[in-house]
Amino acid sequence: AQKVTQAQTEISVVEKEDVTLDCVYETRDTTYYLFWYKQPPSGELVFLIRRNSFDEQNEISGRYSWNFQKSTSSFNFTITASQVVDSAVYFCALNDYKLSFGAGTTVTVRA
Amino acid sequence: DGGITQSPKYLFRKEGQNVTLSCEQNLNHDAMYWYRQDPGQGLRLIYYSQIVNDFQKGDIAEGYSVSREKKESFPLTVTSAQKNPTAFYLCASSRETGGVNNEQFFGPGTRLTVL
């Protein structure tokens, strides 16, 4: 069974639109961490955000924000006012005893 | 600057050959990892190492081998036993394996193509 599901395969938007990426996870552990990584065309994964299972407070960091809802096992990520440089593959990941990645969502931002 | 380096960036291999992918980190991290990425898929764990001279199989270790003789280095050998080795390989490190809060830092990757 897949532990991390990213239902959106591809999203295409015009610059300045907001983009929300969905992530649903599955774990039996009560202590775990959730992550979002960005993979630009260069290939290197870049760490974006981290949230632990005990902190459901949603936050905003610059143009990034996330919505963690433990009741629905979801950890959605939003890019506000998207820019062309945001074009990349975004991965959601769960670390309970090891890191498990979703399949990724390809985001294309058109000028 | 601290970081992870992988070499080469592109690697071509003939069928039946073994090849070794290099991964070096100067972050003083204890744990290192190797992942494989195929198009349209997430990362799958091949091997990981928590300390020098110790490593564990991940989800898809068959056809691969690793060594961890130095803290900074974690080379991956793709053997001829790996039936479908063409993929993008990513190396990562973190402060420790057991801490679920530790983010992993990734290298730039090696794209392996079997001819």
Interface residues (C-beta under 8 A of the other chain):
Chain A: V4 T9 T31 Y32 Y33 F35 Y37 S42 G43 E44 L45 V46 F47 R50 N52 F91 N95 D96 Y97 K98 L99 S100 F101 G102 A103 G104
Chain B: Y33 G40 Q41 G42 L43 R44 L45 F88 L90 A92 V100 N101 N102 E103 Q104 F105 F106 G107 P108 G109 R111
